[in-house]
Amino acid sequence: MNQAGVSPGWAERQEALRRLARCQVFFVGGAPRSGTTWLQYLLDSHPEVCCRGEGLFMKHLAEPLEAMMAARRKALAVKNDTVFRHAGGYELPASEDVEVLLGTAVLLALERQRAGKPCRAIGEKTPENVFFFARMKQLFPGAKFVGIARDPRDVLTSAWHFFHKPAPGEDAVAAKTAFIASALPSLDHGARTMLALAEQFPSDCMNVTYEGMRAAPAPVAARLFRFLGVADGGDVVASCVARTSFAALSGGRSAGMTQDGSFFRKGVVGDWRSTLTPEMNETILGRLGWMYPRFGWAP
């Protein structure tokens, strides 16, 4: 509502969205349990940045819009071929109609998430955005994209402890092996998609690693802030890093102190050794070993 307590009309909303589109729009993605939420909190802690998660733009906006428009196109075509076959009927929706509606819906969501916070850069984090980056680049040519990668063994270890619910009498090794096998294709596709966009649009993409953020959070934060065009001075970087440390986000636990079921479970690098067997390690490296030299990890 505006200051008079009246909901804005269509034209007023469109003008607000046009103003928002002139900010630096960005999207964050990466594999689930790779540090996307930590990255989102770090970015949102900056006074000139608004970053929230998760908008679920692909699954709960793009896909339903495509289905809705296909159904409308089909219904109109049937009506045109029957009732109005002699009169020409009604124009069918164009293929780009979905993109116009999707772009508007995304901007509307970003405007609502801002909740009045003044910002120079506004973005959203959903892990699955990596599969949506190329389409978002077409929708928003000036947008920027931030990807985060983590050693897949630690990703799978964290995901296992966070998502898996043991069944009575379960063979833990067999269940874990099946879990890993089901996740490998998505991890592979997501990483390749993220890297491909960065190769095509190097100035508009920045990929970081969980390991790099753990080792040196301040330099990574400064690079991210410069990438988004916001202040990267030492004081603001130090404040953002402190506010989003593992201890701050986990309620006071130090990195390495495990709390299964917590969103911020342990916060360390290399925890896979406590969970995966040598055979599981070989399976992961056999499928995703190409990632290690690309991201600077030791296999």
N, C-alpha and C positions, 0 to 999 in steps of 0.2 A: 504494500500500500504506500501511497505518497504521503506527504506531510499533512494533507487534509483528511487522511484516513480513507481515501478512495482508491480502489484497485486501478492500476494503470490500464489504459486502453491498448488496443493492438498496436497503433502507431507509436505510442510511447514505449511499449515494450521493444519494438523493433529498433528504435533509436538507442535504447539501453544496450541491446545486443550489438549494435554497430560500434558503440563506444568500447564495449568489452573486447570485440574482435581486434581493436587497435592495440590492445595489450599484447604482451608476448604470451601466446597460448602454447602450452606444452603438455606432453603425455608421458607417463612413466610406466614401464612394464618390465617383466622378467618372470622367471619361473616362480611358482608359489614356494615359499620358504627360502627364497634366495636373498632376502633383505629388502624387498620392495617397500614394506611398511616402514622400516627404519629409514630408508631413503626418503619416503614421503614425509615423515615427521621432520627430518632434517631440513628439507626444502621449505616446509610450511612454517618452521620456526623463524625463518627470515622475515623481517618486518615488511619487506616489499614483495613477498611471494605468498600466494594462497595455493596450497596443494592439498587436496582431500582424496580419499579413497573409500569405497570403490564405487564408481558410477555405473559399471556394468554396461557400457555403451554398446558393445558388440552383441551380447546375448539378449539383452532386454530392451534394446532400442533398434539396432540395425536389423536383426533377424525378424522381429515382429513386424517392423515396417515393410520389409520385403514381402513377407507373407500377406500382409494386409493389402498392399498395392497389387500383388498378383491376383488376389481374390477380387478386388475391385475391377481390375482390367478384364478378368474373365466374366464377371457379372455384366459389365457394360457391353462386352462383345456379344454375349448371348442376347441381351436386350436389343442391340443394334441389328442383329441378324434375324430377329423375330418381329417384335412389335414395330420397330422403326426401319425395317429393311428397305422400304421405299422412300424414306425421308433422310437417310444418311446417318441418323443416330447421333450419339454423343462422342466427342473426342476421347480417345483412350489416353490414360496417363502415360507420360513419357518416362523412359528409363531413368532420367536424371531427377524425376520428382522425388524418388526415395532419398537421393543424396541431399536435395534441398531441405527436405523435412528433417533428415538426420542431422545435418549441420546446424539447423535452427534449434533442434532439441538439445544438442550437446551444448551450444552456447547458453541456452536457457538454464541448463543444469549448472554450468559454470557460474553464471550470474547469481543463481540462488545459493550456491556453495560459498560464494564470496561473503555473503551476509553483511555487506557494507564495508568490509575491510579494504582500505585503499591498497592497491597493489600494482606493480609494473609487470609482473608475470603471474599467470594463473594456469594451473594445471590439475590433472587428475591422474590417480594411480589405480589401475586394475592390473594384476599380473598378466592376464590374458591379452592386454593391450598389444603385446609384441606381435600377435597374429593380426592385429588391426592397424598397425603403424602405417603401412603403405596406403591403406584406404583413408586414414586420417590425414595423411600428407596430401592426398588429392582434395579432400574436403577443405583443409586449411593449409594452403601452400606456404604460409609463413610460420607454421607451427614448428616447434622443436621437440625432439624425442630423446628421452633419457632411458637407457636400458641398464639393468644390473645383472651381472652373472656371478655365479658361485660354483665352486667345485661341485659337480653333480653328485658326488658321493656324500657330501655334507648336505646338499639339498634333499636327497632321498632319505638320509638319516633323520634330518629334522622333520620331514614330512611323515615318516614312519611313526615317530614318537608323538607327533601332533594329531595325525588323522586316524591312525589305526586303532581299532577297538578289538582286543583279543577275543576270540570265540572259545567257549569251553572245549578243552581237548585239542586245541589247534596245534598243528605242527608249525612252530614259529619260523623255522628255516624255510619251509615250503611256502608259507604265507608271505614271508619277506621277499623270497625269490620271485614269486608271482607279482607282488607289488612293484618291484623294480622293473620287471619285464614290461608291465603295462605302462609305466611312466617314461621309458626310454624314448619312444618315438616322439612324444610331445616335447621332451627336453631337447632333442636333436633339432626338431623343426623350429622351435622357438628361438634357439640360439642362432641358427642359420638365417632366419628371417630378420633378426635384430642386426646381425652383421651385414646382411645384404643391403639393408636400408642405409646403414652408415657408409657403406662403400658408394652408394648412389648419391647420397646427400651428406657428404662429410661435414659440412659447416653447420648442418642442422641436427646432427645426431651426436650424442655423447654417451659412451658406454663405460661404466665403472664396474669394479668387482667388489664383492663383499670382503674379500681378503685385503684389498687395497684400502677400503674404508676402515677395517679393523686396525691395520698397521699404521695408517697415517690419516686419520679422519679430517684434520684441519686442511691440509693441502687439497684433498679431494673436494671438500666443501667449497673452498675458495674457487676451484676450477668450475664447479657446478654453478656457483653464483655468477661468475664471469660469463659462462656460457649462456645464462638466462638474462644477462644484461642488468644485473642488480649489484648493489654494493658488495664488495668483497674485502673490505678492510679487516685488519686483524681483530679488532674488538667484536665486530658483528660475527665473524667466523667463530671466534672462541666462545661467544655466547650461544650460538646455534649448536656447536659441538657439545658443549656442556649440558644443554637442555635436552639433548637426544642421546646421551651416553647410555650404555646398557644399564647402568645402575639407575639412571633417571627413569628409563622406560620400564624397567622390571620391578620397580617399587623398592629399590635399595639393594638388590642382589649384585654381587660382583660377577663379572664375566667368568664363567667356569662353574658357577653354582647352579646346579640343575634343578629345574622345577618342571617336570613333565606335565603337559596340559596347558602350560602357560604359553601365550603367544610369543613371548620372548623367553625361550626355554633355557638356553645355555650361553649363547653368544661367544662361541670360540671357533677357531679354524682347526680342521682335522679331526673333529669328533667322530667321523665315520669309522675310525679304527675300533671304537667301542661297540659298534653295532653290526658292521658288515663282515662277512666271512671273506677269506682270500678268493674264493670262487665268485662271490658277488662282485668283488673289486674287479676281477678280470672281465666279468660280463659287462660292467659299466665302461671300463676302458676300451673294450673291444668295439663298443658302439659309439662312444663319445670321446675317445682318445684324441680325436682331431682338435677338440676344444682346448686342450691343455697348453700347447704352444701358442695358440691364438690369444689366450687370456693370461699367460704367464704363470700357470700353475705347475707344480711338480706332480707327475703321475704317481 
